[in-house]
Amino acid sequence: MALPQSIRNAGEPWTDQEVAQLKALAADNIPPPVISVRLGRPETAIEGKAAQAGITLNPQHKPPYGG
């Protein structure tokens, strides 16, 4: 049985490409739950890596996509 999209990479080491993608998605005001699905990692992992890498995640209640 396949893992759900949002956790397919859970527990795997982060690649430089994934960190760059996280940074780009955060800069585009993509909410953490959407970033979670796109990167295949739990939302808590997204938040943890963002904090570790100094990436600011926009608040979830803010309209995404510059809206």
C-alpha positions in Angstrom: 0.0 0.0 0.0 1.4 3.4 -1.0 2.0 6.1 1.6 -0.2 9.2 1.6 1.3 12.0 -0.5 1.9 14.2 2.5 4.2 11.7 4.3 6.0 9.8 1.5 9.3 11.3 2.5 8.7 11.3 6.3 11.9 10.5 8.2 14.1 10.8 5.1 17.0 13.2 5.2 16.3 16.6 3.5 18.1 17.2 0.3 19.5 20.6 -0.7 16.9 20.7 -3.5 14.0 20.1 -1.1 15.3 22.9 1.2 15.5 25.2 -1.8 12.0 24.2 -2.8 10.7 24.8 0.7 12.3 28.3 0.6 10.7 29.1 -2.8 7.3 27.9 -1.7 7.4 29.9 1.5 8.5 33.0 -0.4 5.4 32.5 -2.7 3.2 32.6 0.4 2.2 28.9 0.0 0.6 27.7 3.3 2.4 25.0 5.3 -0.3 22.3 4.7 0.2 22.8 0.9 4.0 22.7 1.2 3.6 19.5 3.2 1.7 17.8 0.3 4.1 19.1 -2.3 7.2 18.0 -0.6 5.7 14.8 0.8 6.5 15.5 4.4 4.4 16.0 7.5 3.5 19.6 8.3 5.5 19.3 11.5 8.6 18.4 9.5 8.0 21.4 7.2 7.8 23.7 10.2 10.8 22.2 11.9 13.0 22.4 8.8 11.9 26.0 8.1 12.8 27.1 11.6 16.2 25.3 11.4 17.0 26.9 8.0 15.7 30.3 9.0 12.8 30.2 6.5 9.8 32.2 7.5 6.5 30.4 6.9 3.5 32.7 6.4 0.6 32.4 8.8 -2.0 29.9 7.8 -4.8 32.4 8.1 -3.2 34.7 5.5 -4.7 34.3 2.0 -2.3 32.2 -0.1 -1.0 33.0 -3.6 -0.8 36.8 -3.0 -4.6 37.0 -2.6 
